[in-house]
Amino acid sequence: MFHGLAAQRLVALFVAGWALFNFPLLALWDHDVLVLGMPLFPLALFVIWAVLIAVLAVVMERVTHVEGDERPGPVD
Amino acid sequence: MLSAPLVIGVSFAYLLLLFAVAYWGDARAAAGRSVIGSPWVYALSMAVYCTAWTYFGSVGRAANSGVWFLPIYLGPMLAMVLAWMVVRKMIRIATTYRITSIADFIASRYGKSPTLAGLVTLITVVGIVPYIALQLKGIASGYAVLTSPLGAPAVQTPSWWQDSTLYVALALAGFTMVFGARHLDSTERHEGMVAAIAFESVVKLAAFLAVGLFVSFGLFSSPMALFEQAQAVDELRRLLQFGQGQPFAYAQWLGLTLLAMLSVIFLPRQFQVMVVENVNEQHLRRAVWAFPLYLLLINLFVLPIAIGGLLHFGPGTMNPETFVLSLPLSQGFHLLALFAFVGGLSAATGMVIVEAIAVSTMVCNDLVMPLLLRTRRFGTRASGDLTGLLLLIRRLTILGLLLLGYLYFHLAGEAYALVSIGLISFAAVAQFAPAMLGGMYWKGGTRSGALSGLLLGFAFWVYTLMLPSLAKSGWLDADFLHHGPWGLVWLKPEAFLGLGGLDSLTHSLFWSLLANVGAYVGVSLWRAPSARETSQALLFVDVFHRKAGTRPVFWQGRAKVSALLPLAGRFLGAEQAQRLFEDYAARVGVASIEQIPADAQLVQFVETLLTGAIGSASARVMVASVVEEEALDLDDVMRILDEASQLRAYSHALEEKSQSLERATDELRHANEKLKSLDRLKDDFMSSVTHELRTPLTSIRALSELMRDDDDMDLPQRQQFLGIIVAEAERLSRLVNQVLDMAKIESGHAEWHEATVDMRELVEQAAQSVGGSFREAGVSLALELPARVEPLRADADRITQVVLNLLSNALKYAPRGSGRVVLRLVDQADGVQVEVSDNGPGIPPGQQDMVFEKFRQVSGDDHYRPGGTGLGLPISRQIVEHFGGRMWMRSQPGEGALFGFFLPRSPAG
């Protein structure tokens, strides 16, 4: 199920997403400033979100055949 | 404010438009030109996740607590990262075994247990009712804001029959019935509905973005200006900060994200659109990123609208949940407000329609049918078409669900914010996660494990979340909240066992999931799975390992086609059943339905068909009632699995054999073609050789005859003829030698005398030996040699032959009198390079490729001097290549030609 390069990339992205959206990496944005006129914390959340979507899109669209687990598995 | 008839009229017109879209979608599907066969439509239909909660509630949440509306959308983002693995497996399982609801999924996995199916359905209904109430509340409060003076409290309706919310509920029930319960489909697919949902997703996004743009750029000059102003107000400034002046509640943040992550997969409506309505697994590939993108877009303006509303109206004067409507209204943009309301209506109706359809399927298949089939009238011994009854049950369920939602709204709706209501529902469906995910990846899960996990999790959900919410609405005595039931403080619902420091939602999620997972794993491990559980576990967990033909069928016994066909007819309609059986007959290769072998495959086929119509548990009961079954034990399961594996191995081997056969055929064909072309080459060679032999022979014979017949020929004439004859004979013997030489080299029989060769010496000697003929022809020969050349291993005679050949070629084509030939020797690190260039006519580009072919002489101009055999260059190249070198030529027509070769110092072979 989780074999294959694309699947491993997705798992890695999932772990990265969890790390970025939780303690302690979230605390990096604990500054009361405006960046480009936007409050830092909400801006950071949206930017991380957008980056995750972009990477996910690249992973999913680039590999034309992520199937992998279609081939017969080990004999049970 | 807007007039009530206008708002109602527009709402109904919009619902009619939706119905038109659905109708069009169904018509296109019937015509075989599906409109939902696109990953974009699939992604948009997944956006049914965004309900009135997103539309109205997020702004309210943002106005109260800043970015805390976001985890509900970050969770789905993370879930979608893994969807390609997890959701695709769910889709594969559901399509393979015709599973049409979450209840059926769980029940089917744990041995087609009716109890489990019923429990899951019950949890769903209880859990989802608040969520439906939320939609009704969203529409009702939106309607109130539009039709009453701005800022005025909504008018309390005196009696229930004047309550507009009731009519909203009834209207939605009617529409849902028309959408989803018009006719029966054994796969529970509703193409028209999906088209309408996708359309609604576009409308709600457009409407919300329109309001967002209006607030950000109309009401305020830019988002920057908006945030600038917010910074000046202390209260708003804090909203935009990280911890809002307090320690950041990481546990709650994580809890919400996890909750949303589970909900986006296990909410009945999400399961419906993502799994049941999926037409092609590959659509998931794009949807997994397009859907989060949709979520990002629809959340982009939540903060600006919330902050803008607070700035505009001042905190506390207006319900933030209605900012989407009240902000445009306050500026007199009535049309925009109406559009925003239609967007909210889209969000709410989309959710209600899909949720109600999904839940009605569950209630009908997994709650009502099993009970009905136990009665004498509809039971296993009865006959008669039940399709009408099935539809009726579903319609009544839809109506009942909406009325329950209305009731909840009436009882508890006013006390709670939209978001809090929604979260209660989320926490309920999250209880399905352990049984579902465990069932998909772990073969050891059992029915009792799933049952106890679900029961315990649900119990904790009721106790720690549902009851407190009712108590807070004033429908229960709130005393047990503060002091625990019967005064037992450690049983306090919101601080169970004294666990404090968590908000009530995270607290409930923690305890319910802990109990759920603990009981599921613990009880599952208590005893080994039964035969039926094992067989279903194998089918689910290994769904990707098998192709359709080689799936094991865990059934043994005796069956009759004449019993199975009427059974299918009862639940699918006689005609439909007849058609499906005819298809099946064609698939197994028999002429008529009567000839279908009544084997395990057929029983499996019928059971799968019925599963689509009445759920796996009921299908099991019904099939068992018309066939003679033998109970399977664990050994049987293993034996059947073994046979299936062998079958798979055989088919795999067969496939490999046929592939290798194909490869062999291909190779043979290639070999044959090669042989043919070699044969053609040989023929060409023979004809060329004979042609070349004939030319000198002809002249020798002609001249000899002349001399024989003419006795009076004078001596000088005779001498001249004899000279020509000798020359032609020499050419002939040279030709024969070369042909022999060529044949020897090509066949590998040539003798090679390898020795250490000094190339400088060799080249000098060759130049000396042809020096005479060069002088005679008036062609200069210049040597460019390095002082010393590292020796190399080669056959000196053969290399000399090559150099002589190149020199005589150059001489042949160099102009008489003014000819200039340069022989250049270059010593390189890995070998020696020899080049011979002339200033002759050169070789036309068209003929350059042919110079190394046998019997080719560059012809067609005045300088053509016959005398060569056309074998010199091919032989030379063979020799050079024998020593691992290569030969080449460069030429510009009119500027001479350059022939060169390279010999490596260590022959490569």
Chai-1 contact restraints between the chains, C-beta under 6 A:
chainA,res_idxA,chainB,res_idxB,connection_type,confidence,min_distance_angstrom,max_distance_angstrom,comment,restraint_id
A,M1,B,M85,contact,1.0,0.0,6.0,A-B,restraint_1
A,A7,B,M85,contact,1.0,0.0,6.0,A-B,restraint_2
A,L10,B,V81,contact,1.0,0.0,6.0,A-B,restraint_3
A,L10,B,W84,contact,1.0,0.0,6.0,A-B,restraint_4
A,L13,B,V81,contact,1.0,0.0,6.0,A-B,restraint_5
A,F14,B,V81,contact,1.0,0.0,6.0,A-B,restraint_6
A,F14,B,L82,contact,1.0,0.0,6.0,A-B,restraint_7
A,G17,B,L78,contact,1.0,0.0,6.0,A-B,restraint_8
A,F21,B,L74,contact,1.0,0.0,6.0,A-B,restraint_9
A,N22,B,L254,contact,1.0,0.0,6.0,A-B,restraint_10
A,F23,B,Y250,contact,1.0,0.0,6.0,A-B,restraint_11
A,D30,B,F242,contact,1.0,0.0,6.0,A-B,restraint_12
A,D32,B,Q241,contact,1.0,0.0,6.0,A-B,restraint_13
A,G37,B,M224,contact,1.0,0.0,6.0,A-B,restraint_14
A,G37,B,F227,contact,1.0,0.0,6.0,A-B,restraint_15
A,P39,B,F227,contact,1.0,0.0,6.0,A-B,restraint_16
A,P39,B,L240,contact,1.0,0.0,6.0,A-B,restraint_17
A,F41,B,F242,contact,1.0,0.0,6.0,A-B,restraint_18
A,P42,B,V67,contact,1.0,0.0,6.0,A-B,restraint_19
A,P42,B,L303,contact,1.0,0.0,6.0,A-B,restraint_20
A,L45,B,L70,contact,1.0,0.0,6.0,A-B,restraint_21
A,W49,B,L296,contact,1.0,0.0,6.0,A-B,restraint_22
A,I53,B,W289,contact,1.0,0.0,6.0,A-B,restraint_23
A,I53,B,P292,contact,1.0,0.0,6.0,A-B,restraint_24
A,I53,B,L293,contact,1.0,0.0,6.0,A-B,restraint_25
A,L56,B,V81,contact,1.0,0.0,6.0,A-B,restraint_26
A,L56,B,W289,contact,1.0,0.0,6.0,A-B,restraint_27
A,A57,B,W289,contact,1.0,0.0,6.0,A-B,restraint_28
A,M60,B,R285,contact,1.0,0.0,6.0,A-B,restraint_29
A,M60,B,V288,contact,1.0,0.0,6.0,A-B,restraint_30
A,M60,B,W289,contact,1.0,0.0,6.0,A-B,restraint_31
A,D69,B,F544,contact,1.0,0.0,6.0,A-B,restraint_32
A,G73,B,H545,contact,1.0,0.0,6.0,A-B,restraint_33
A,V75,B,S645,contact,1.0,0.0,6.0,A-B,restraint_34
